[in-house]
Amino acid sequence: MVSAIMNQPKKMKYLLLLTCMVMLFISQGIEAQTFNSLLGDESILVAQTKQVNQFFRRFNAEESISGQRYYPGDKDYRSPELRKKYIDILFDNKNASLTEPLRESFTKDVLKSGSPSFLDFHDGQWFSEVSTIFVYLGKEEPVTLYLKLEEENQGYKWVITNVYFKKFHEFFHSQDNGDQRFLHPLSHELDFMNLVRVFKEKEYVEQYTASDYHPDYLTLFLYEFKKGNLSFKNVSDVKFHFFQVPGWYFELSEFNRPGTNAGWLISAMLKLNENDKEILLKYLYHE
């Protein structure tokens, strides 16, 4: 094929070579936008968002398309036009649940004239969910840690706020067969001698606690770790949960895959009111 091209007139030769280059890019799975960027247009906007901090800057339009930081006073700092371009590329395009109407509604609320929403790294209302592997009593087990930023002195630090370990939840799950166990209201007249009944069947002991009792899984986790029953092995996944945009929740996940729709992207999104927020938090914490 190359020899056939070289035998063509000069003008035709260049046209054929250019055609072959385009076909080569397509055959190798290089997206048209990437190819266009080689020709010098602004498709660099669709480059991967490689860091969480960069996601913040792009969402807020606080950096140029070449990655240069913008500061208050710069012409394009938090420009609505630039923000619209950036937000459009910050969604996971492979997620069918992120429909076009849902994206448009979210973007419209974020860019609302007079009261736009910005992400603030230090403003709370977002936290990290870290999937890890621990060794528990000699066996590898998945453990989910929840972390948030906490202010300390003149700076901030990540702190563990909660933990989900399926084994712990199973420990505190009553096998209720329909018979509710309780201490008789006149137990004090017996000097609570009937406590022997409470501790006779350990699988039902939480039925004797107050109605608002909730196990402190983080304390139990730290206790087991200090006792040497738990040992850390590795982190398997990280994601972030955001409630900073009024009326919305979104999840941020990292996608390591070919192409430009990769890096840190919005992987889930939900329109919700303040009452729904508490329900969603319980779901995220496995409560």
Protein Blocks (a to p, Z undefined) as FASTA:
>chain_A
ZZmmmmpcfklmmmmmmmmmmmmmmmnopafklmmmmnopaklmmpccfbfklmmmmmno
pacfkopacdehiakgoiaklmmmmmmmmccfklmklcfklmmmmmmmmmoghiacdddf
klgjiacdddddddeehiacddddddddddehjbccdddfbdcdfklmmmmmccdehiac
dddfklmmnoommmmmmmmmmmlmmmmpcfkbccdfklmmmmmmmnopaccfbdcbdcdd
dfkbghiacdddddddedjbecjddfbdcdddfklmmmmmmmmnoZZ
